[in-house]
Amino acid sequence: MNKDQTNGRIAEAKGKVKEVAGKIVGNKDLELKGKVQNTQGKVQAAFGDVKANIKSAKNSK
């Protein structure tokens, strides 16, 4: 796992926690921030996955 994959998955988890906490306490702002952070984490993790796939493909030649 590379840094982008790790940080992305951590951001996803933090975002999901914020989203759920926002729903529980009725704080729409916190819920929205959680959704945004979750999405950003998914994008970063996907970028890390692409980097890992490229590196793997390069090394297999």
N, CA, C and O atoms as a GROMACS GRO file, in nm:
protein
  244
    1MET      N    1   0.084  -0.119   0.000
    1MET     CA    2   0.000   0.000   0.000
    1MET      C    3   0.088   0.124   0.000
    1MET      O    4   0.187   0.132   0.073
    2ASN      N    5   0.051   0.220  -0.083
    2ASN     CA    6   0.128   0.343  -0.086
    2ASN      C    7   0.059   0.449   0.001
    2ASN      O    8  -0.049   0.428   0.056
    3LYS      N    9   0.125   0.562   0.012
    3LYS     CA   10   0.077   0.669   0.101
    3LYS      C   11  -0.062   0.719   0.062
    3LYS      O   12  -0.146   0.745   0.149
    4ASP      N   13  -0.088   0.733  -0.068
    4ASP     CA   14  -0.218   0.781  -0.112
    4ASP      C   15  -0.330   0.682  -0.078
    4ASP      O   16  -0.439   0.722  -0.037
    5GLN      N   17  -0.302   0.555  -0.094
    5GLN     CA   18  -0.401   0.454  -0.060
    5GLN      C   19  -0.432   0.459   0.091
    5GLN      O   20  -0.549   0.457   0.131
    6THR      N   21  -0.329   0.464   0.171
    6THR     CA   22  -0.347   0.466   0.316
    6THR      C   23  -0.419   0.592   0.362
    6THR      O   24  -0.519   0.584   0.435
    7ASN      N   25  -0.371   0.707   0.321
    7ASN     CA   26  -0.433   0.833   0.363
    7ASN      C   27  -0.576   0.846   0.312
    7ASN      O   28  -0.663   0.900   0.381
    8GLY      N   29  -0.600   0.797   0.192
    8GLY     CA   30  -0.734   0.801   0.136
    8GLY      C   31  -0.832   0.718   0.216
    8GLY      O   32  -0.944   0.761   0.242
    9ARG      N   33  -0.790   0.600   0.254
    9ARG     CA   34  -0.879   0.512   0.330
    9ARG      C   35  -0.902   0.566   0.472
    9ARG      O   36  -1.010   0.549   0.528
   10ILE      N   37  -0.801   0.631   0.529
   10ILE     CA   38  -0.819   0.694   0.661
   10ILE      C   39  -0.918   0.809   0.650
   10ILE      O   40  -1.005   0.825   0.735
   11ALA      N   41  -0.905   0.890   0.545
   11ALA     CA   42  -0.997   1.002   0.525
   11ALA      C   43  -1.140   0.952   0.503
   11ALA      O   44  -1.236   1.013   0.549
   12GLU      N   45  -1.153   0.840   0.432
   12GLU     CA   46  -1.285   0.781   0.412
   12GLU      C   47  -1.349   0.745   0.546
   12GLU      O   48  -1.466   0.776   0.572
   13ALA      N   49  -1.271   0.680   0.631
   13ALA     CA   50  -1.323   0.638   0.762
   13ALA      C   51  -1.361   0.758   0.848
   13ALA      O   52  -1.467   0.759   0.911
   14LYS      N   53  -1.274   0.858   0.851
   14LYS     CA   54  -1.304   0.979   0.929
   14LYS      C   55  -1.429   1.048   0.877
   14LYS      O   56  -1.512   1.095   0.954
   15GLY      N   57  -1.442   1.053   0.746
   15GLY     CA   58  -1.558   1.116   0.685
   15GLY      C   59  -1.686   1.042   0.720
   15GLY      O   60  -1.788   1.104   0.749
   16LYS      N   61  -1.680   0.910   0.718
   16LYS     CA   62  -1.799   0.831   0.751
   16LYS      C   63  -1.839   0.853   0.896
   16LYS      O   64  -1.958   0.862   0.927
   17VAL      N   65  -1.741   0.862   0.986
   17VAL     CA   66  -1.770   0.887   1.127
   17VAL      C   67  -1.839   1.022   1.143
   17VAL      O   68  -1.938   1.034   1.215
   18LYS      N   69  -1.785   1.124   1.076
   18LYS     CA   70  -1.845   1.258   1.083
   18LYS      C   71  -1.987   1.257   1.027
   18LYS      O   72  -2.078   1.319   1.082
   19GLU      N   73  -2.005   1.186   0.918
   19GLU     CA   74  -2.137   1.179   0.854
   19GLU      C   75  -2.239   1.116   0.948
   19GLU      O   76  -2.349   1.168   0.966
   20VAL      N   77  -2.203   1.004   1.007
   20VAL     CA   78  -2.294   0.935   1.099
   20VAL      C   79  -2.319   1.019   1.224
   20VAL      O   80  -2.432   1.028   1.272
   21ALA      N   81  -2.214   1.080   1.276
   21ALA     CA   82  -2.230   1.165   1.395
   21ALA      C   83  -2.323   1.282   1.364
   21ALA      O   84  -2.406   1.320   1.446
   22GLY      N   85  -2.308   1.340   1.247
   22GLY     CA   86  -2.394   1.450   1.206
   22GLY      C   87  -2.540   1.407   1.198
   22GLY      O   88  -2.629   1.482   1.238
   23LYS      N   89  -2.564   1.286   1.146
   23LYS     CA   90  -2.700   1.234   1.138
   23LYS      C   91  -2.758   1.212   1.277
   23LYS      O   92  -2.874   1.246   1.303
   24ILE      N   93  -2.677   1.156   1.366
   24ILE     CA   94  -2.724   1.124   1.501
   24ILE      C   95  -2.764   1.249   1.578
   24ILE      O   96  -2.869   1.253   1.642
   25VAL      N   97  -2.679   1.352   1.571
   25VAL     CA   98  -2.707   1.474   1.649
   25VAL      C   99  -2.789   1.575   1.572
   25VAL      O  100  -2.824   1.681   1.625
   26GLY      N  101  -2.821   1.544   1.446
   26GLY     CA  102  -2.902   1.636   1.367
   26GLY      C  103  -2.828   1.758   1.317
   26GLY      O  104  -2.888   1.863   1.293
   27ASN      N  105  -2.696   1.745   1.301
   27ASN     CA  106  -2.614   1.855   1.253
   27ASN      C  107  -2.586   1.834   1.104
   27ASN      O  108  -2.497   1.759   1.066
   28LYS      N  109  -2.664   1.902   1.020
   28LYS     CA  110  -2.652   1.885   0.875
   28LYS      C  111  -2.515   1.929   0.823
   28LYS      O  112  -2.464   1.872   0.727
   29ASP      N  113  -2.456   2.032   0.885
   29ASP     CA  114  -2.325   2.081   0.843
   29ASP      C  115  -2.218   1.974   0.864
   29ASP      O  116  -2.136   1.950   0.776
   30LEU      N  117  -2.219   1.910   0.981
   30LEU     CA  118  -2.122   1.804   1.011
   30LEU      C  119  -2.145   1.685   0.919
   30LEU      O  120  -2.049   1.624   0.871
   31GLU      N  121  -2.270   1.653   0.893
   31GLU     CA  122  -2.303   1.543   0.804
   31GLU      C  123  -2.249   1.570   0.663
   31GLU      O  124  -2.191   1.481   0.600
   32LEU      N  125  -2.267   1.691   0.615
   32LEU     CA  126  -2.218   1.728   0.482
   32LEU      C  127  -2.065   1.726   0.476
   32LEU      O  128  -2.008   1.677   0.379
   33LYS      N  129  -2.000   1.778   0.580
   33LYS     CA  130  -1.853   1.775   0.584
   33LYS      C  131  -1.803   1.632   0.582
   33LYS      O  132  -1.702   1.602   0.518
   34GLY      N  133  -1.873   1.544   0.650
   34GLY     CA  134  -1.835   1.402   0.651
   34GLY      C  135  -1.848   1.340   0.514
   34GLY      O  136  -1.760   1.265   0.471
   35LYS      N  137  -1.957   1.372   0.443
   35LYS     CA  138  -1.975   1.319   0.308
   35LYS      C  139  -1.865   1.367   0.214
   35LYS      O  140  -1.814   1.291   0.133
   36VAL      N  141  -1.830   1.494   0.227
   36VAL     CA  142  -1.724   1.552   0.143
   36VAL      C  143  -1.591   1.484   0.172
   36VAL      O  144  -1.518   1.446   0.080
   37GLN      N  145  -1.558   1.469   0.302
   37GLN     CA  146  -1.432   1.406   0.339
   37GLN      C  147  -1.428   1.260   0.293
   37GLN      O  148  -1.325   1.212   0.247
   38ASN      N  149  -1.540   1.191   0.305
   38ASN     CA  150  -1.549   1.053   0.261
   38ASN      C  151  -1.521   1.044   0.111
   38ASN      O  152  -1.445   0.958   0.067
   39THR      N  153  -1.581   1.132   0.034
   39THR     CA  154  -1.562   1.133  -0.111
   39THR      C  155  -1.417   1.167  -0.147
   39THR      O  156  -1.359   1.105  -0.236
   40GLN      N  157  -1.361   1.264  -0.079
   40GLN     CA  158  -1.221   1.300  -0.105
   40GLN      C  159  -1.129   1.182  -0.075
   40GLN      O  160  -1.033   1.156  -0.148
   41GLY      N  161  -1.159   1.110   0.031
   41GLY     CA  162  -1.080   0.992   0.067
   41GLY      C  163  -1.089   0.885  -0.040
   41GLY      O  164  -0.989   0.822  -0.073
   42LYS      N  165  -1.208   0.865  -0.094
   42LYS     CA  166  -1.226   0.765  -0.199
   42LYS      C  167  -1.146   0.802  -0.323
   42LYS      O  168  -1.085   0.715  -0.386
   43VAL      N  169  -1.146   0.929  -0.357
   43VAL     CA  170  -1.071   0.976  -0.475
   43VAL      C  171  -0.921   0.956  -0.453
   43VAL      O  172  -0.851   0.907  -0.542
   44GLN      N  173  -0.873   0.993  -0.334
   44GLN     CA  174  -0.731   0.978  -0.305
   44GLN      C  175  -0.691   0.830  -0.305
   44GLN      O  176  -0.585   0.794  -0.357
   45ALA      N  177  -0.774   0.746  -0.247
   45ALA     CA  178  -0.744   0.603  -0.246
   45ALA      C  179  -0.743   0.546  -0.388
   45ALA      O  180  -0.657   0.464  -0.421
   46ALA      N  181  -0.837   0.590  -0.471
   46ALA     CA  182  -0.841   0.542  -0.609
   46ALA      C  183  -0.716   0.587  -0.685
   46ALA      O  184  -0.660   0.512  -0.765
   47PHE      N  185  -0.672   0.710  -0.659
   47PHE     CA  186  -0.548   0.759  -0.720
   47PHE      C  187  -0.430   0.671  -0.677
   47PHE      O  188  -0.345   0.636  -0.759
   48GLY      N  189  -0.426   0.638  -0.550
   48GLY     CA  190  -0.320   0.549  -0.500
   48GLY      C  191  -0.326   0.412  -0.564
   48GLY      O  192  -0.223   0.351  -0.592
   49ASP      N  193  -0.448   0.362  -0.586
   49ASP     CA  194  -0.464   0.232  -0.652
   49ASP      C  195  -0.409   0.237  -0.794
   49ASP      O  196  -0.342   0.144  -0.838
   50VAL      N  197  -0.438   0.345  -0.865
   50VAL     CA  198  -0.388   0.361  -1.003
   50VAL      C  199  -0.236   0.365  -1.002
   50VAL      O  200  -0.171   0.300  -1.084
   51LYS      N  201  -0.179   0.442  -0.909
   51LYS     CA  202  -0.032   0.448  -0.900
   51LYS      C  203   0.027   0.310  -0.874
   51LYS      O  204   0.128   0.273  -0.934
   52ALA      N  205  -0.036   0.234  -0.785
   52ALA     CA  206   0.014   0.101  -0.753
   52ALA      C  207   0.003   0.008  -0.875
   52ALA      O  208   0.092  -0.072  -0.900
   53ASN      N  209  -0.106   0.020  -0.948
   53ASN     CA  210  -0.125  -0.063  -1.068
   53ASN      C  211  -0.021  -0.031  -1.174
   53ASN      O  212   0.032  -0.120  -1.240
   54ILE      N  213   0.007   0.097  -1.191
   54ILE     CA  214   0.108   0.139  -1.289
   54ILE      C  215   0.245   0.087  -1.249
   54ILE      O  216   0.320   0.036  -1.332
   55LYS      N  217   0.277   0.099  -1.122
   55LYS     CA  218   0.407   0.053  -1.072
   55LYS      C  219   0.418  -0.098  -1.089
   55LYS      O  220   0.523  -0.148  -1.129
   56SER      N  221   0.312  -0.168  -1.060
   56SER     CA  222   0.311  -0.314  -1.074
   56SER      C  223   0.328  -0.356  -1.220
   56SER      O  224   0.403  -0.448  -1.252
   57ALA      N  225   0.258  -0.285  -1.308
   57ALA     CA  226   0.269  -0.316  -1.451
   57ALA      C  227   0.409  -0.287  -1.503
   57ALA      O  228   0.463  -0.360  -1.586
   58LYS      N  229   0.468  -0.178  -1.452
   58LYS     CA  230   0.604  -0.142  -1.493
   58LYS      C  231   0.706  -0.248  -1.449
   58LYS      O  232   0.798  -0.284  -1.523
   59ASN      N  233   0.687  -0.297  -1.327
   59ASN     CA  234   0.781  -0.395  -1.273
   59ASN      C  235   0.766  -0.534  -1.334
   59ASN      O  236   0.859  -0.614  -1.330
   60SER      N  237   0.650  -0.563  -1.392
   60SER     CA  238   0.629  -0.695  -1.448
   60SER      C  239   0.683  -0.709  -1.589
   60SER      O  240   0.682  -0.819  -1.644
   61LYS      N  241   0.730  -0.601  -1.648
   61LYS     CA  242   0.786  -0.606  -1.784
   61LYS      C  243   0.927  -0.656  -1.785
   61LYS      O  244   0.988  -0.667  -1.891
   0.00000   0.00000   0.00000
